[in-house]
Amino acid sequence: MKVDLFFSRDISEPHAEIHTNELTDNIHQAIALLEDDSKMDMLAVKKGKDISFLDFDEIFMIRVEDKQVIVYTQEDKYSIKKALYQVEESLNPSFVRISKTTIVNIKKIDRVAPSLRGMMFIMLKNGLKDNISRKYLPEFKKALDL
C-alpha cells in the first residue's frame, strides 16, 4: 500500500483520503484508527506487504538500521516509512531517545549498566541491547526520575 502525506497550513482540520480498488481488513483498520482519537496510542507499521497497528505497549525499541526505521516488539520487527523524529513526535512519555538512532520504551527495560567512554548500556526484556550515548543520558535519567 502506498501512503502519501501532505502538509498544508490552509486546512482547519486534518483529513485523510484512501484510494483503493478493494476494501480489505487493513483498510477497515486504518479507517477505524483514523476516526477514533482514543486509538492514538498505536503505530501503523509494515511487515512485507502487510500493514499492522501496534499498541505502544507492544513496542520495545525503534531504531534506524541501514537508513530504514525498524520497530521491534517482543518477537517481531517491522518497518515504518516515517523518519525517526516523526515517529518520536507521535509517541507517549513512555518512550525516550537514547541515541541519535534509537528510541526505547522505558517500560521494557530489563537493566541499565555502565559501558565504555561514559556511556551506559541498556538491555530490554526481549534481549535487545544498545548503548545510551552521553548526549542523551541526562534526558534518559530524567525520564526514569533518577
C-alpha positions as protocol buffer text, in pm:
chain_id: "A"
residue {
  index: 1
  type: MET
  ca { x: 0 y: 0 z: 0 }
}
residue {
  index: 2
  type: LYS
  ca { x: 136 y: 341 z: -93 }
}
residue {
  index: 3
  type: VAL
  ca { x: 88 y: 619 z: 163 }
}
residue {
  index: 4
  type: ASP
  ca { x: 121 y: 989 z: 79 }
}
residue {
  index: 5
  type: LEU
  ca { x: 127 y: 1257 z: 347 }
}
residue {
  index: 6
  type: PHE
  ca { x: 69 y: 1622 z: 260 }
}
residue {
  index: 7
  type: PHE
  ca { x: 117 y: 1917 z: 496 }
}
residue {
  index: 8
  type: SER
  ca { x: -89 y: 2230 z: 440 }
}
residue {
  index: 9
  type: ARG
  ca { x: -129 y: 2539 z: 654 }
}
residue {
  index: 10
  type: ASP
  ca { x: -454 y: 2621 z: 473 }
}
residue {
  index: 11
  type: ILE
  ca { x: -669 y: 2347 z: 633 }
}
residue {
  index: 12
  type: SER
  ca { x: -854 y: 2387 z: 961 }
}
residue {
  index: 13
  type: GLU
  ca { x: -885 y: 2018 z: 1043 }
}
residue {
  index: 14
  type: PRO
  ca { x: -674 y: 1718 z: 934 }
}
residue {
  index: 15
  type: HIS
  ca { x: -845 y: 1477 z: 697 }
}
residue {
  index: 16
  type: ALA
  ca { x: -749 y: 1160 z: 517 }
}
residue {
  index: 17
  type: GLU
  ca { x: -839 y: 1017 z: 179 }
}
residue {
  index: 18
  type: ILE
  ca { x: -800 y: 650 z: 93 }
}
residue {
  index: 19
  type: HIS
  ca { x: -797 y: 544 z: -270 }
}
residue {
  index: 20
  type: THR
  ca { x: -842 y: 171 z: -323 }
}
residue {
  index: 21
  type: ASN
  ca { x: -984 y: -84 z: -562 }
}
residue {
  index: 22
  type: GLU
  ca { x: -1070 y: -326 z: -278 }
}
residue {
  index: 23
  type: LEU
  ca { x: -1195 y: -279 z: 78 }
}
residue {
  index: 24
  type: THR
  ca { x: -960 y: -503 z: 279 }
}
residue {
  index: 25
  type: ASP
  ca { x: -935 y: -568 z: 652 }
}
residue {
  index: 26
  type: ASN
  ca { x: -626 y: -344 z: 665 }
}
residue {
  index: 27
  type: ILE
  ca { x: -826 y: -58 z: 510 }
}
residue {
  index: 28
  type: HIS
  ca { x: -1106 y: -111 z: 762 }
}
residue {
  index: 29
  type: GLN
  ca { x: -847 y: -98 z: 1043 }
}
residue {
  index: 30
  type: ALA
  ca { x: -693 y: 218 z: 900 }
}
residue {
  index: 31
  type: ILE
  ca { x: -1034 y: 388 z: 879 }
}
residue {
  index: 32
  type: ALA
  ca { x: -1121 y: 286 z: 1235 }
}
residue {
  index: 33
  type: LEU
  ca { x: -786 y: 414 z: 1359 }
}
residue {
  index: 34
  type: LEU
  ca { x: -820 y: 746 z: 1181 }
}
residue {
  index: 35
  type: GLU
  ca { x: -1176 y: 801 z: 1302 }
}
residue {
  index: 36
  type: ASP
  ca { x: -1117 y: 704 z: 1666 }
}
residue {
  index: 37
  type: ASP
  ca { x: -899 y: 951 z: 1857 }
}
residue {
  index: 38
  type: SER
  ca { x: -878 y: 711 z: 2153 }
}
residue {
  index: 39
  type: LYS
  ca { x: -665 y: 476 z: 1939 }
}
residue {
  index: 40
  type: MET
  ca { x: -384 y: 725 z: 1904 }
}
residue {
  index: 41
  type: ASP
  ca { x: -166 y: 508 z: 2128 }
}
residue {
  index: 42
  type: MET
  ca { x: -96 y: 296 z: 1822 }
}
residue {
  index: 43
  type: LEU
  ca { x: 161 y: 300 z: 1548 }
}
residue {
  index: 44
  type: ALA
  ca { x: 99 y: 182 z: 1192 }
}
residue {
  index: 45
  type: VAL
  ca { x: 387 y: -41 z: 1079 }
}
residue {
  index: 46
  type: LYS
  ca { x: 464 y: -264 z: 785 }
}
residue {
  index: 47
  type: LYS
  ca { x: 593 y: -621 z: 758 }
}
residue {
  index: 48
  type: GLY
  ca { x: 633 y: -728 z: 398 }
}
residue {
  index: 49
  type: LYS
  ca { x: 316 y: -611 z: 225 }
}
residue {
  index: 50
  type: ASP
  ca { x: 102 y: -627 z: 541 }
}
residue {
  index: 51
  type: ILE
  ca { x: 21 y: -322 z: 750 }
}
residue {
  index: 52
  type: SER
  ca { x: -29 y: -374 z: 1123 }
}
residue {
  index: 53
  type: PHE
  ca { x: -123 y: -145 z: 1408 }
}
residue {
  index: 54
  type: LEU
  ca { x: 88 y: -186 z: 1721 }
}
residue {
  index: 55
  type: ASP
  ca { x: -19 y: -62 z: 2062 }
}
residue {
  index: 56
  type: PHE
  ca { x: 258 y: 146 z: 2218 }
}
residue {
  index: 57
  type: ASP
  ca { x: 278 y: -114 z: 2498 }
}
residue {
  index: 58
  type: GLU
  ca { x: 385 y: -376 z: 2241 }
}
residue {
  index: 59
  type: ILE
  ca { x: 683 y: -172 z: 2120 }
}
residue {
  index: 60
  type: PHE
  ca { x: 1023 y: -232 z: 2278 }
}
residue {
  index: 61
  type: MET
  ca { x: 1257 y: -29 z: 2058 }
}
residue {
  index: 62
  type: ILE
  ca { x: 1256 y: 186 z: 1746 }
}
residue {
  index: 63
  type: ARG
  ca { x: 1589 y: 209 z: 1570 }
}
residue {
  index: 64
  type: VAL
  ca { x: 1734 y: 329 z: 1239 }
}
residue {
  index: 65
  type: GLU
  ca { x: 1916 y: 49 z: 1058 }
}
residue {
  index: 66
  type: ASP
  ca { x: 2053 y: 86 z: 705 }
}
residue {
  index: 67
  type: LYS
  ca { x: 1859 y: 411 z: 656 }
}
residue {
  index: 68
  type: GLN
  ca { x: 1531 y: 242 z: 748 }
}
residue {
  index: 69
  type: VAL
  ca { x: 1329 y: 286 z: 1070 }
}
residue {
  index: 70
  type: ILE
  ca { x: 1270 y: -53 z: 1235 }
}
residue {
  index: 71
  type: VAL
  ca { x: 1015 y: -112 z: 1514 }
}
residue {
  index: 72
  type: TYR
  ca { x: 1088 y: -404 z: 1749 }
}
residue {
  index: 73
  type: THR
  ca { x: 830 y: -592 z: 1955 }
}
residue {
  index: 74
  type: GLN
  ca { x: 872 y: -897 z: 2179 }
}
residue {
  index: 75
  type: GLU
  ca { x: 942 y: -1132 z: 1888 }
}
residue {
  index: 76
  type: ASP
  ca { x: 897 y: -941 z: 1560 }
}
residue {
  index: 77
  type: LYS
  ca { x: 1035 y: -644 z: 1377 }
}
residue {
  index: 78
  type: TYR
  ca { x: 851 y: -410 z: 1143 }
}
residue {
  index: 79
  type: SER
  ca { x: 942 y: -117 z: 923 }
}
residue {
  index: 80
  type: ILE
  ca { x: 791 y: 227 z: 909 }
}
residue {
  index: 81
  type: LYS
  ca { x: 825 y: 488 z: 637 }
}
residue {
  index: 82
  type: LYS
  ca { x: 843 y: 789 z: 871 }
}
residue {
  index: 83
  type: ALA
  ca { x: 1168 y: 946 z: 983 }
}
residue {
  index: 84
  type: LEU
  ca { x: 1269 y: 871 z: 1343 }
}
residue {
  index: 85
  type: TYR
  ca { x: 1196 y: 1226 z: 1460 }
}
residue {
  index: 86
  type: GLN
  ca { x: 842 y: 1200 z: 1315 }
}
residue {
  index: 87
  type: VAL
  ca { x: 780 y: 873 z: 1497 }
}
residue {
  index: 88
  type: GLU
  ca { x: 917 y: 1024 z: 1817 }
}
residue {
  index: 89
  type: GLU
  ca { x: 666 y: 1311 z: 1798 }
}
residue {
  index: 90
  type: SER
  ca { x: 374 y: 1067 z: 1798 }
}
residue {
  index: 91
  type: LEU
  ca { x: 491 y: 857 z: 2094 }
}
residue {
  index: 92
  type: ASN
  ca { x: 382 y: 891 z: 2457 }
}
residue {
  index: 93
  type: PRO
  ca { x: 614 y: 971 z: 2752 }
}
residue {
  index: 94
  type: SER
  ca { x: 699 y: 602 z: 2800 }
}
residue {
  index: 95
  type: PHE
  ca { x: 943 y: 639 z: 2511 }
}
residue {
  index: 96
  type: VAL
  ca { x: 1280 y: 807 z: 2538 }
}
residue {
  index: 97
  type: ARG
  ca { x: 1556 y: 863 z: 2286 }
}
residue {
  index: 98
  type: ILE
  ca { x: 1885 y: 704 z: 2393 }
}
residue {
  index: 99
  type: SER
  ca { x: 2095 y: 790 z: 2087 }
}
residue {
  index: 100
  type: LYS
  ca { x: 2078 y: 962 z: 1753 }
}
residue {
  index: 101
  type: THR
  ca { x: 1935 y: 644 z: 1601 }
}
residue {
  index: 102
  type: THR
  ca { x: 1739 y: 476 z: 1884 }
}
residue {
  index: 103
  type: ILE
  ca { x: 1425 y: 525 z: 2094 }
}
residue {
  index: 104
  type: VAL
  ca { x: 1327 y: 277 z: 2368 }
}
residue {
  index: 105
  type: ASN
  ca { x: 1015 y: 206 z: 2570 }
}
residue {
  index: 106
  type: ILE
  ca { x: 1123 y: 257 z: 2932 }
}
residue {
  index: 107
  type: LYS
  ca { x: 858 y: 6 z: 3045 }
}
residue {
  index: 108
  type: LYS
  ca { x: 1051 y: -265 z: 2857 }
}
residue {
  index: 109
  type: ILE
  ca { x: 1393 y: -208 z: 3016 }
}
residue {
  index: 110
  type: ASP
  ca { x: 1544 y: -509 z: 3191 }
}
residue {
  index: 111
  type: ARG
  ca { x: 1864 y: -342 z: 3311 }
}
residue {
  index: 112
  type: VAL
  ca { x: 2100 y: -49 z: 3263 }
}
residue {
  index: 113
  type: ALA
  ca { x: 2474 y: -68 z: 3331 }
}
residue {
  index: 114
  type: PRO
  ca { x: 2786 y: 144 z: 3273 }
}
residue {
  index: 115
  type: SER
  ca { x: 2956 y: 99 z: 2936 }
}
residue {
  index: 116
  type: LEU
  ca { x: 3259 y: 242 z: 2757 }
}
residue {
  index: 117
  type: ARG
  ca { x: 3361 y: 611 z: 2748 }
}
residue {
  index: 118
  type: GLY
  ca { x: 3095 y: 747 z: 2980 }
}
residue {
  index: 119
  type: MET
  ca { x: 2805 y: 579 z: 2804 }
}
residue {
  index: 120
  type: MET
  ca { x: 2550 y: 346 z: 2957 }
}
residue {
  index: 121
  type: PHE
  ca { x: 2447 y: 4 z: 2827 }
}
residue {
  index: 122
  type: ILE
  ca { x: 2079 y: -90 z: 2812 }
}
residue {
  index: 123
  type: MET
  ca { x: 1919 y: -434 z: 2785 }
}
residue {
  index: 124
  type: LEU
  ca { x: 1550 y: -474 z: 2713 }
}
residue {
  index: 125
  type: LYS
  ca { x: 1326 y: -757 z: 2836 }
}
residue {
  index: 126
  type: ASN
  ca { x: 1323 y: -915 z: 2488 }
}
residue {
  index: 127
  type: GLY
  ca { x: 1706 y: -936 z: 2478 }
}
residue {
  index: 128
  type: LEU
  ca { x: 1771 y: -631 z: 2258 }
}
residue {
  index: 129
  type: LYS
  ca { x: 2076 y: -429 z: 2358 }
}
residue {
  index: 130
  type: ASP
  ca { x: 2203 y: -80 z: 2279 }
}
residue {
  index: 131
  type: ASN
  ca { x: 2412 y: 200 z: 2423 }
}
residue {
  index: 132
  type: ILE
  ca { x: 2279 y: 520 z: 2574 }
}
residue {
  index: 133
  type: SER
  ca { x: 2501 y: 796 z: 2440 }
}
residue {
  index: 134
  type: ARG
  ca { x: 2635 y: 1068 z: 2670 }
}
residue {
  index: 135
  type: LYS
  ca { x: 2432 y: 1333 z: 2486 }
}
residue {
  index: 136
  type: TYR
  ca { x: 2100 y: 1160 z: 2567 }
}
residue {
  index: 137
  type: LEU
  ca { x: 2192 y: 1030 z: 2914 }
}
residue {
  index: 138
  type: PRO
  ca { x: 2056 y: 1334 z: 3109 }
}
residue {
  index: 139
  type: GLU
  ca { x: 1718 y: 1309 z: 2935 }
}
residue {
  index: 140
  type: PHE
  ca { x: 1714 y: 932 z: 2991 }
}
residue {
  index: 141
  type: LYS
  ca { x: 1781 y: 977 z: 3365 }
}
residue {
  index: 142
  type: LYS
  ca { x: 1511 y: 1242 z: 3382 }
}
residue {
  index: 143
  type: ALA
  ca { x: 1261 y: 1004 z: 3220 }
}
residue {
  index: 144
  type: LEU
  ca { x: 1345 y: 744 z: 3487 }
}
residue {
  index: 145
  type: ASP
  ca { x: 1331 y: 1004 z: 3768 }
}
residue {
  index: 146
  type: LEU
  ca { x: 1697 y: 940 z: 3857 }
}
